[in-house]
Amino acid sequence: MKNGKLQIGIIGCGGIANQKHLPSLSKFPDLCELVAFCDLIPERATKAAEKYGVKGAKTYTDYKKLLEDDKIDVVHVLTPNVAHAPITVDAFAAGKHVMCEKPMAHTYADAKKMVAAAKKAKKKFTIGYQNRFRDEVTALRKAVDSGFLGDVYFAKAHAVRRRAVPTWGVFPNKALQGGGPLIDIGTHALDLTLWMMGNYKPAQVSGSVFWKMADKFEGNVFGDWDPKTFEVEDSAFGFIKMENGATIFLEASWALNTTDAKEAAVTLCGVEGGAEIKGGMGAPYKLVLNTAKYGKLIDEEIAGAGGVAYFEGKGGDPGTLEAEQWLKCILNDTKPLVLPEQAIVVTQILEAIYKSHATNEIVRF
């Protein structure tokens, strides 16, 4: 550290860096300094350094050169999915704390290597599931912790867009991303669901994956794309049974012909009550709790503060809150909200859905 401030290096200066991490970290100049930036496209690193870096911030195209700098305390890994594991493992070997964007990895084997590297290095490690910091998510967590829902035995993890296929960056590139909406937005919905249930012990998974909409770009929110380069699925669905019998249905799609679009949302059904988060993709998030009381069925609606999966530059947005707690957990030697032992189960289940579809069999753990 320098002057009591964490020295941070950014690896990957693309969309998620500029939309979430860099604006969020820059709000805490008393806690950190952005001192190094790396990207395969040098102009990206230079632009990020000029806008967010301290005076004299260094830029790189080789992340290994950045990791050689002993002055850097923390690394944010913000690259395409398939690069998460090797960069994270190397960062721990170099003695850095690591924030890695979601998903942790595109394979369970890689995720295990990352967790092992973190434990060996005895450094902090977290994954970028910023949706845990949304207002209505926080409210739901309090309801769960209070016992309002009782034993949650059934849940739905929602990550469904009507027609909103991302047409920028490397999203349709399987070699770099490892998959489509399941690994991109399904990962957020599953993380929220497992966290709310407090259940990280899957027993078996069955899944269906579809490649139906690769040339159906009419009306797409983000415009047309080249069907020839659309290499990933457009929809995926999973049925997950936990060791205690609790069951989760996961739906993930960039383009589903439905009017019931929900993203980073969850439905929980417990013995005492239920809860549903609705919204996403521009629609305001809201939380609806339900139970029976005084001989009647009761619904209670709690409005959320935002309507997108990222944030909008406000003081209490999820990205800012995520950055603040991450920095403080390093400085105060506490645990981050998102634990790698939790995130690895998300990767394990997502991989099993793909595998179940490919083999047409139930994947048992």
N, C-alpha and C positions, 0 to 999 in steps of 0.2 A: 504494500500500500504506500501511497504518497500523501503526506499531510492528512492521514486518517481517512483517505478516500480510496475505494477500490479502483484498480486500474483494469479497464475492460477492453478486450479485443473482440471484434465482430468478424465472424467468418460467414460470408454470404451477405451481399448487400443488395438483394433484390426486393421483391414486393413485401414479404412479411417483415423484413428488416425496416423498411421505410414506412410501412403502415402501422406497425406495432412497436417493435423493440426500440428503435432509435428515438422516436418522439417520446416514448415513455421514460426511457433511461435519462434523457436530457432534462427531465423535470426534477431530477434529484442531484444537482451539482454539488450538494453538501455531502453526498454519499459516494459518488463515483465520478470517474473521468473516462471518456471514450478516447483511447490512445492509439488504437490500431484497427485497421480495416482491411479485409481480404476479400477478393472476388476474382473469379476467372476472367471477368471483363474488367480491365483496369480502370476504365472510366467510371464504373459504378463505385468502386472503392474510393476513387479520388473525389467524386461528388459527395459521397457520404461523409468523408473526412472533412471536407470543406464546410459542410452544413452542420455537422454534429460533433466533430472532433475537437480536442484541445489544440492549442497552438503547437505545431510541430508533430501532429499525429502522423503515424507512419501508415503506408499503404503497401499491400502485397497482392501477388497473384498466386503464391504458393503458401498454403496455410501452415505448412511445417516451418517455414521461416518465421511466421508470426509466433508460433509456439516456442521458438527458441529464445524469445525475449523474457528473461526472468522477472522483469518488472511487471508483467501482466499477471494479475491475480485471477481473473475470471474470463471465460470465453463463452460467447453465445454462438451456437451452431445453428445457422439459419439457411441451410443449403437444401437442395432437393432431397427427398427422403432417403434414397439409397446411399447417400454420402454421410448420413447422420452417424452411423456406427463407427466407421474407421476414423473419422475426425474426432469424435468424442473419446474413443479409446486412446488416441494419440494425445489428446489434450490432458487426460488424466495422467498419462505417463509423463507429461511435461509438468505436472504439479499444479494444474489449474482447476478451479471450480467450474462446473459446466451447466449452463442452461441450454437445453436442446429443444428445438421446436417439435411440435407434434407431427406425426406420430413418433414415438421413441425410435422405432426402426421399422423396416418393411418385412423383417422376418424375426421370429422368436429367437432363433439362434444368435442373430446379431444383438438383439436386446439383452440377452444373457451376458454377452461379452461386455456390453456397456456397464451393466450393473456390477459385474465382477471387477472391472477396471476401476470403478468409483470406490468400491470397498477396499481394494488394494491401495489406492492412492489416499484414502481417508479424506476425500474432498466432498464438498456439497454437490448434489446432482438433482436437477428437476427438469420437468417437461412442460412445454408451453400450452397447458390447458387453461387458458385465461377465462373460459366461460364459468369456471367455479367462482369467479369473483363478481359475477353479475348480481344486482340487487335482489331479484326474485329468487335466484339460486341460493343466495345466502339465507333468505327467509325460509325457503324450503328446507334447507339443512337444519335450521333451528327447529322447525316443526318436526322433522325426523328425530332429532336428538331429544326433543321433549317427550317423545312417545306418542305423538298425535296419531301417527299412522299405525302404530303397533308393528307386528311382524309383517314385513313386506315380502310377499310370496310371488307376486307377478308384476312385471314392469315392461314398458315399451320404450325403446330408445329411438327417437325420431331424428332423421337427417334427410328430409325429403324436399327437394326443390321441384317446382312444376316444369319449367324449362329455363334453367340458369346454369348452363355448362360454362365453366371458365375457359376462355379462349386465348388467354395470355400465358406467358411463361412456359413451364414444362408440364402443365397439368395433364395433357393427353398422352404424354410420353411414358410408356410403361417402364422402359429401361432406367429412367431417372426417378420416377415416382413410385414404382412398384405396384401401382393400382390406381383406381379411379375414385369415385365418391365414397366407397367403403373406407378406404384408408385416409381419405382427405377430410370429409365431414362426418362420416360415420364414427370416426374415432372420438370426436368431441361428445357425441350423444352417448356412446358407450361409456366413456369416462365418467360423465355425470351420473349415469344410471348405477354403475358399480359403486361409485362413491356414496351415493345416497342410500343404497342398500347396505353398504358396509360389508359387502360380500365379494371376495376375490378368489373363490374356490370353484372354478368351473369343472363340471364332470364330463359333459359331452356337448357337441355342437353339430348342427346340420345347417347347410346353407345352399342358397340358389343365387347365381350370378348371371346377369343378362347383358348382352351386347345387341340391343334392339334399336337404339336411337342415334347411331353414329352419323346418319345422313338426314336426320330430322331436325334441322336447325331453324325452321320457320318459327318466328316469335321468340327466339332465344334472347334472354335479357342482355347478354353480353355479345350479341352479334353472331355472324356466321363463322364457321371453321372449315378446315379442309378435311373431309371425311377420310381421306387417304392417310392422314397422320393421327387419326383418332384411334389409339391403340388400347385404351383401357375400357373397363365396363362402364355402362351408364347407370346401372342399378344393381344392388345386391341386398339380400335379405338373410338374416340368420336367426336360428332358434337355439337358444342357449339354456341348458339345464345345469343348475349349480349342484354341488354335492349335497346340500340340504333339501333339494327338490325345488327350490325357487326357480322361476322361469323368466327369461327375458326374450322379447322379440325385438330384433334390431332391423330397422329399415333405413337404407341409404340410397339416395338417387340424386343425380344432377338434372334429370329430365324425366319426370314421371307425369303422365297425363292424369292429373288429379287436381282438385281444387283445395285439398287439405294439405297445404305445404307447411312443414315445420322443420326448423333447423336448430341443432343444439338444444333439443327439447326432450322432455321425459314425462312419462306417465307412470305413476307408482300406485299399486293397489295393496293396501295392508289390511290387517284384521280389524283394526279400529277405525281407519279412515283411508282416504285416497288423496292423490294430488296430481295435478297436470300442469306442466309449463307449456304454453302455447306461444307461437310467434317465430320470428326470424325472417331473414330475407326482406328487410324493410318494414315488416309488421312489428309493432311494439310487443315486447315480451310481457306476458302476464301469468300469474300463478293462481290457480283455482284449487282450493282445498275443499274436500267434501267429507261429510260424516253424517251420522244420525244422532239427533239430540232432541229431547223434549217430545219424543214420539214423532218427530218429523225428520225428513231428509234436508240437510243444510249444505249449501254451497257458499264459500267465501272467496271472493276474488281480490287478489292483491296485484296491483299494477307494477310493472318493472320500469326501469329508468331508460333502457335502450332498446333498439330494435335490430341490431346487427351483431354478428359474431365477433367483430373486432371492437373498435371503440371510435369515438368521435372527438378526441382531443380534450375532453372535459376532465376536471380534477378527479372525479370518482369513477372514471371508466375502468373496465376490467383490465385493459392492458397496463394502465398506470398502477393500479392496485397490485397486479401481479409483479411488476417490476419492483415496487416498493418493498413488498414482503420478501422477495428474493434477495435483494440487497441487504435487508436487515437481518435475514436469517444467517447470512454469511458473517456479517459484522457482529451479531450477537450470539453466534454459534447455536442456533436453534434449527429445528427441522422445517423445510419448506412445506407449503400446503400440499403440493403435488409430489408424492413420494415415488421414486423409481420403482419400488416394489409394487406399487399400484399400477403404474403406467405399463409395466411389462406384461401384466395380465391382459390389458387392452390389446396389445400387439399379438399376444398368444391367441386370443379369441378371433381377432380379425383374420389372422393367417389360417385358422382352422375353418373359417367360413369359405375362404377361397379353396382350401384343400378338399372340403366336403363336396363342393360343387364339382371340382375336377375329377374326384374319384367316385362320385355318386354314392358316398357312404357317410355314415355318422363318424365324426372324429371324437374318439374317447381319450380322456387324459388319465 
